[in-house]
């Protein structure tokens, strides 16, 4: 049986990367969708593990051929979620989790690709802002910009199938694990199984 594709979105500072890393440790059949990019590898990054690194020309050829579920240009570099990698993992029976922003999730929805959409919420905007400040990676101006952007992103929550509040990391991870498990028992997932049962009988 094919695996499931899970789309995880959240405002910056809500903890989506931390939650995703925890899920990958606890669910051996879950795979993280590796993003394709045209930027140069940083020290220690491995092609096919951290990113798939392509030239701008190679990326544009794949883009024209429709081989990305979604793509964006960030700081003059292309980024995209490759169809081939995701489809191969799903066909192998692995579940795949793809971490994208709200815009990326909307682009995937418009393709009609079957996926389960999960939105990770902060307990409040004040907590979100505090997390951004605690990271000490952004200037006060960037923190304010990210906080304002978070409000807009959160307003899109109804475009998703599930919402999980990341107030307590182990609880949030357990909640998403429950969603992943529940999706395996949806009726439409049993079509091929029922056909086999009937044919055997």
VOBA-1610 file (N, C-alpha, C; in pm, whole numbers, padded with zeros to 5 digits, always signed):
BEGIN
Unk+00084-00120+00000Unk+00000+00000+00000Unk+00087+00124+00000Unk+00039+00226-00066Unk+00112+00351-00068Unk+00105+00420+00067Unk+00204+00504+00092Unk+00205+00582+00214Unk+00119+00707+00199Unk+00117+00788+00303Unk+00040+00912+00305Unk+00135+01031+00300Unk+00089+01137+00236Unk+00163+01263+00233Unk+00101+01358+00334Unk+00183+01406+00427Unk+00138+01500+00530Unk+00206+01634+00507Unk+00126+01739+00501Unk+00176+01875+00484Unk+00169+01946+00618Unk+00282+01994+00668Unk+00286+02063+00797Unk+00326+02209+00776Unk+00240+02300+00821Unk+00268+02443+00812Unk+00255+02506+00949Unk+00321+02618+00966Unk+00314+02693+01092Unk+00382+02827+01073Unk+00344+02926+01151Unk+00418+03053+01147Unk+00560+03033+01198Unk+00649+03120+01157Unk+00787+03116+01208Unk+00786+03130+01360Unk+00854+03037+01427Unk+00860+03041+01572Unk+00761+02948+01640Unk+00672+02885+01563Unk+00573+02795+01622Unk+00631+02657+01653Unk+00750+02628+01597Unk+00818+02504+01631Unk+00801+02391+01532Unk+00772+02422+01406Unk+00745+02315+01309Unk+00867+02227+01283Unk+00986+02287+01278Unk+01106+02207+01253Unk+01134+02114+01370Unk+01120+02164+01492Unk+01143+02083+01612Unk+01042+01969+01619Unk+00916+01998+01589Unk+00812+01895+01590Unk+00840+01791+01483Unk+00878+01835+01364Unk+00908+01743+01255Unk+01024+01651+01291Unk+01129+01706+01347Unk+01246+01625+01386Unk+01207+01519+01489Unk+01121+01557+01584Unk+01075+01463+01687Unk+00992+01351+01625Unk+00906+01386+01530Unk+00824+01286+01462Unk+00911+01186+01386Unk+01014+01236+01319Unk+01102+01148+01242Unk+01176+01050+01332Unk+01209+01092+01452Unk+01277+01004+01547Unk+01184+00896+01600Unk+01056+00930+01615Unk+00961+00838+01677Unk+00886+00749+01578Unk+00884+00788+01451Unk+00810+00712+01350Unk+00906+00664+01241Unk+00954+00541+01250Unk+01057+00493+01156Unk+01011+00487+01011Unk+00881+00479+00985Unk+00832+00473+00848Unk+00801+00611+00790Unk+00825+00715+00868Unk+00801+00852+00821Unk+00927+00908+00758Unk+00912+00972+00643Unk+01024+01032+00573Unk+01000+01182+00559Unk+01105+01260+00573Unk+01095+01404+00548Unk+01120+01429+00401Unk+01031+01505+00339Unk+01050+01540+00198Unk+01171+01633+00187Unk+01269+01591+00109Unk+01391+01669+00093Unk+01368+01776-00014Unk+01394+01901+00023Unk+01372+02014-00067Unk+01484+02023-00171Unk+01447+02066-00291Unk+01544+02092-00397Unk+01576+02241-00400Unk+01702+02276-00419Unk+01740+02417-00421Unk+01853+02443-00520Unk+01863+02568-00561Unk+01972+02609-00650Unk+02085+02677-00572Unk+02067+02696-00441Unk+02175+02761-00366Unk+02291+02663-00346Unk+02407+02717-00316Unk+02525+02636-00295Unk+02517+02562-00162Unk+02569+02438-00157Unk+02569+02365-00029Unk+02654+02437+00075Unk+02605+02437+00198Unk+02684+02490+00308Unk+02773+02380+00364Unk+02870+02417+00443Unk+02963+02320+00500Unk+02888+02212+00577Unk+02913+02087+00542Unk+02851+01975+00612Unk+02722+01926+00550Unk+02663+02003+00458Unk+02538+01961+00395Unk+02565+01853+00291Unk+02476+01754+00287Unk+02493+01640+00197Unk+02380+01640+00094Unk+02417+01628-00032Unk+02318+01623-00139Unk+02230+01499-00122Unk+02098+01519-00128Unk+02004+01410-00112Unk+01963+01384+00031Unk+02033+01447+00125Unk+01999+01433+00267Unk+01944+01565+00321Unk+02025+01669+00309Unk+01980+01801+00355Unk+01896+01870+00248Unk+01945+01865+00126Unk+01875+01921+00009Unk+01916+01840-00113Unk+01838+01855-00221Unk+01886+01816-00353Unk+01937+01943-00418Unk+02065+01947-00451Unk+02126+02068-00507Unk+02130+02059-00658Unk+02068+02156-00726Unk+02065+02161-00872Unk+02114+02296-00920Unk+02159+02298-01045Unk+02190+02426-01106Unk+02059+02498-01137Unk+02068+02627-01161Unk+01948+02704-01195Unk+01881+02648-01323Unk+01963+02609-01420Unk+01910+02556-01545Unk+01837+02424-01522Unk+01897+02335-01441Unk+01834+02207-01411Unk+01702+02227-01338Unk+01701+02320-01243Unk+01580+02348-01167Unk+01470+02399-01260Unk+01505+02494-01345Unk+01406+02553-01435Unk+01350+02449-01533Unk+01434+02356-01577Unk+01386+02249-01665Unk+01283+02163-01593Unk+01311+02127-01468Unk+01216+02047-01390Unk+01089+02126-01360Unk+01106+02255-01338Unk+00990+02340-01310Unk+00897+02345-01432Unk+00955+02361-01549Unk+00876+02365-01672Unk+00808+02232-01699Unk+00872+02125-01655Unk+00817+01991-01677Unk+00714+01953-01571Unk+00688+02044-01477Unk+00588+02018-01373Unk+00632+01918-01269Unk+00763+01913-01243Unk+00815+01813-01149Unk+00825+01863-01006Unk+00765+01978-00977Unk+00760+02028-00839Unk+00615+02045-00795Unk+00586+02004-00673Unk+00453+02027-00616Unk+00433+02174-00585Unk+00540+02238-00542Unk+00537+02382-00514Unk+00680+02432-00524Unk+00694+02562-00550Unk+00828+02621-00560Unk+00821+02768-00524Unk+00937+02822-00490Unk+00944+02964-00455Unk+01086+03013-00480Unk+01100+03143-00496Unk+01231+03207-00509Unk+01257+03284-00380Unk+01365+03248-00311Unk+01400+03311-00183Unk+01545+03359-00192Unk+01563+03489-00177Unk+01698+03547-00185Unk+01770+03504-00313Unk+01699+03510-00425Unk+01754+03485-00557Unk+01789+03338-00581Unk+01744+03249-00495Unk+01763+03106-00516Unk+01627+03038-00525Unk+01620+02935-00608Unk+01497+02857-00623Unk+01491+02747-00517Unk+01370+02723-00467Unk+01344+02613-00376Unk+01217+02542-00424Unk+01214+02411-00413Unk+01094+02339-00457Unk+01083+02202-00393Unk+00960+02152-00389Unk+00931+02018-00336Unk+00912+01925-00455Unk+01009+01837-00476Unk+01010+01752-00594Unk+00906+01641-00592Unk+00834+01628-00701Unk+00734+01521-00714Unk+00799+01382-00714Unk+00909+01368-00786Unk+00970+01236-00807Unk+01010+01172-00674Unk+01077+01249-00589Unk+01121+01196-00459Unk+01001+01157-00374Unk+00903+01245-00366Unk+00786+01220-00282Unk+00708+01100-00333Unk+00687+01092-00465Unk+00610+00982-00522Unk+00682+00849-00501Unk+00815+00848-00511Unk+00889+00723-00492Unk+00879+00674-00348Unk+00885+00766-00253Unk+00873+00728-00112Unk+00732+00678-00081Unk+00631+00744-00134Unk+00493+00702-00111Unk+00467+00565-00173Unk+00517+00544-00293Unk+00499+00416-00361Unk+00567+00303-00284Unk+00677+00336-00216Unk+00749+00237-00136Unk+00677+00207-00005Unk+00565+00277+00019Unk+00487+00251+00141Unk+00523+00338+00259Unk+00610+00436+00237Unk+00650+00524+00345Unk+00559+00646+00352Unk+00528+00690+00473Unk+00461+00819+00489Unk+00565+00929+00471Unk+00523+01041+00416Unk+00614+01153+00390Unk+00557+01278+00454Unk+00642+01352+00525Unk+00601+01479+00582Unk+00676+01591+00511Unk+00601+01689+00468Unk+00656+01802+00394Unk+00627+01929+00472Unk+00731+01999+00514Unk+00716+02122+00590Unk+00724+02240+00494Unk+00612+02311+00479Unk+00606+02425+00388Unk+00528+02538+00454Unk+00545+02659+00401Unk+00468+02771+00453Unk+00326+02768+00396Unk+00245+02862+00438Unk+00105+02866+00397Unk+00093+02878+00245Unk+00178+02960+00184Unk+00174+02977+00039Unk+00206+02846-00032Unk+00307+02776+00019Unk+00343+02648-00041Unk+00232+02545-00029Unk+00168+02542+00088Unk+00057+02449+00109Unk-00057+02478+00013Unk-00085+02606-00008Unk-00192+02643-00100Unk-00159+02598-00242Unk-00032+02613-00281Unk+00009+02570-00414Unk-00010+02420-00432Unk+00021+02342-00328Unk+00004+02197-00336Unk-00144+02162-00344Unk-00226+02231-00266Unk-00370+02206-00272Unk-00424+02228-00412Unk-00372+02329-00480Unk-00420+02361-00615Unk-00381+02257-00719Unk-00279+02174-00688Unk-00241+02068-00781Unk-00338+01950-00775Unk-00415+01941-00666Unk-00507+01829-00650Unk-00442+01704-00594Unk-00314+01713-00557Unk-00245+01598-00499Unk-00308+01563-00365Unk-00329+01434-00344Unk-00392+01389-00220Unk-00293+01403-00105Unk-00332+01476-00002Unk-00245+01498+00113Unk-00330+01531+00235Unk-00269+01520+00351Unk-00333+01556+00477Unk-00263+01682+00528Unk-00341+01788+00552Unk-00286+01919+00586Unk-00300+01946+00735Unk-00186+01974+00799Unk-00183+01998+00944Unk-00124+02137+00969Unk-00194+02216+01048Unk-00144+02349+01084Unk-00104+02349+01231Unk+00019+02392+01257Unk+00072+02397+01393Unk+00057+02539+01446Unk-00019+02552+01552Unk-00047+02683+01611Unk+00036+02709+01735Unk+00077+02833+01757Unk+00136+02869+01887Unk+00022+02888+01987Unk+00049+02877+02117Unk-00058+02899+02214Unk-00112+03042+02212Unk-00028+03137+02172Unk-00071+03276+02159Unk+00034+03351+02078Unk-00002+03469+02028Unk+00095+03550+01954Unk+00204+03603+02047Unk+00171+03627+02173Unk+00272+03672+02269Unk+00379+03564+02289Unk+00334+03440+02301Unk+00429+03329+02317Unk+00514+03315+02191Unk+00450+03328+02075Unk+00524+03320+01949Unk+00632+03426+01942Unk+00597+03549+01975Unk+00694+03658+01972Unk+00808+03631+02069Unk+00776+03580+02188Unk+00879+03549+02287Unk+00976+03442+02235Unk+00921+03343+02165Unk+01006+03238+02107Unk+01100+03296+02002Unk+01047+03385+01920Unk+01130+03448+01817Unk+01243+03530+01880Unk+01210+03600+01988Unk+01313+03679+02058Unk+01416+03587+02120Unk+01371+03476+02180Unk+01462+03383+02248Unk+01557+03315+02152Unk+01518+03303+02026Unk+01606+03239+01928Unk+01732+03321+01903Unk+01720+03453+01922Unk+01832+03546+01906Unk+01897+03537+01768Unk+01815+03510+01667Unk+01866+03502+01530Unk+01816+03617+01445Unk+01720+03693+01496Unk+01659+03801+01418Unk+01666+03933+01493Unk+01674+04041+01417Unk+01670+04175+01475Unk+01529+04204+01527Unk+01514+04303+01616Unk+01380+04340+01664Unk+01284+04373+01549Unk+01337+04434+01444Unk+01252+04468+01329Unk+01201+04342+01259Unk+01288+04243+01245Unk+01248+04117+01180Unk+01149+04042+01268Unk+01170+04046+01398Unk+01076+03981+01490Unk+00937+04041+01476Unk+00931+04174+01468Unk+00802+04241+01451Unk+00738+04202+01319Unk+00819+04193+01215Unk+00766+04156+01082Unk+00714+04013+01084Unk+00788+03923+01145Unk+00745+03783+01152Unk+00618+03769+01236Unk+00608+03847+01342Unk+00488+03843+01428Unk+00365+03889+01352Unk+00382+03995+01273Unk+00270+04045+01193Unk+00232+03945+01085Unk+00333+03882+01025Unk+00307+03782+00922Unk+00236+03660+00981Unk+00270+03626+01106Unk+00209+03511+01172Unk+00059+03528+01184Unk+00015+03648+01214Unk-00129+03673+01227Unk-00201+03642+01096Unk-00141+03683+00984Unk-00200+03656+00853Unk-00199+03507+00823Unk-00088+03439+00855Unk-00078+03296+00828Unk-00180+03218+00911Unk-00194+03254+01037Unk-00289+03184+01124Unk-00431+03198+01073Unk-00461+03309+01008Unk-00597+03331+00957Unk-00633+03231+00847Unk-00532+03159+00796Unk-00555+03061+00689Unk-00580+02920+00743Unk-00598+02905+00874Unk-00602+02772+00935Unk-00715+02684+00881Unk-00824+02744+00834Unk-00936+02663+00787Unk-00908+02595+00652Unk-00797+02627+00592Unk-00758+02559+00468Unk-00697+02422+00499Unk-00677+02392+00626Unk-00611+02269+00670Unk-00712+02169+00723Unk-00669+02042+00730Unk-00756+01936+00783Unk-00753+01930+00935Unk-00638+01961+00992Unk-00620+01951+01137Unk-00542+02071+01189Unk-00568+02108+01314Unk-00489+02208+01385Unk-00437+02147+01514Unk-00311+02173+01544Unk-00249+02126+01667Unk-00181+02244+01733Unk-00205+02264+01862Unk-00141+02373+01936Unk-00011+02323+01997Unk+00097+02391+01967Unk+00228+02353+02021Unk+00257+02434+02147Unk+00188+02396+02254Unk+00212+02457+02385Unk+00312+02374+02464Unk+00304+02242+02444Unk+00393+02146+02509Unk+00441+02050+02400Unk+00572+02049+02376Unk+00626+01974+02261Unk+00586+01827+02260Unk+00606+01750+02368Unk+00567+01608+02363Unk+00419+01587+02334Unk+00336+01677+02386Unk+00192+01665+02361Unk+00161+01693+02214Unk+00222+01798+02159Unk+00200+01832+02018Unk+00246+01718+01927Unk+00360+01660+01958Unk+00412+01548+01879Unk+00316+01429+01889Unk+00268+01401+02009Unk+00174+01290+02028Unk+00044+01314+01951Unk-00001+01440+01949Unk-00124+01473+01876Unk-00107+01448+01726Unk+00007+01487+01670Unk+00028+01467+01527Unk+00049+01318+01496Unk+00113+01246+01587Unk+00124+01101+01570Unk-00014+01036+01566Unk-00106+01086+01648Unk-00243+01033+01649Unk-00312+01060+01516Unk-00287+01179+01458Unk-00344+01212+01328Unk-00289+01117+01221Unk-00159+01098+01222Unk-00096+01009+01124Unk-00153+00868+01135Unk-00168+00820+01258Unk-00223+00685+01278Unk-00369+00678+01233Unk-00448+00780+01267Unk-00589+00779+01231Unk-00609+00777+01079Unk-00522+00847+01007Unk-00535+00852+00862Unk-00519+00714+00797Unk-00449+00624+00865Unk-00429+00490+00812Unk-00555+00404+00821Unk-00657+00454+00891Unk-00780+00377+00908Unk-00898+00441+00835Unk-00870+00539+00749Unk-00977+00598+00669Unk-01027+00495+00568Unk-01156+00497+00541Unk-01218+00397+00456Unk-01152+00389+00318Unk-01121+00505+00258Unk-01066+00501+00123Unk-00927+00440+00117Unk-00860+00429+00231Unk-00728+00366+00235Unk-00740+00214+00225Unk-00861+00161+00246Unk-00881+00017+00252Unk-00933-00042+00121Unk-00942+00040+00015Unk-00997-00009-00111Unk-00924-00135-00161Unk-00792-00125-00170Unk-00715-00239-00222Unk-00719-00357-00125Unk-00723-00329+00004Unk-00727-00436+00104Unk-00857-00513+00093Unk-00968-00440+00082Unk-01098-00505+00071Unk-01106-00585-00059Unk-01051-00533-00167Unk-01050-00605-00294Unk-00976-00738-00280Unk-00864-00735-00207Unk-00788-00858-00185Unk-00867-00957-00101Unk-00933-00907+00002Unk-01012-00994+00090Unk-01125-01060+00011Unk-01193-00980-00068Unk-01305-01031-00147Unk-01257-01133-00251Unk-01143-01103-00315Unk-01092-01194-00419Unk-01048-01327-00358Unk-00993-01321-00236Unk-00950-01443-00168Unk-01072-01527-00129Unk-01177-01459-00085Unk-01299-01530-00045Unk-01365-01595-00166
//
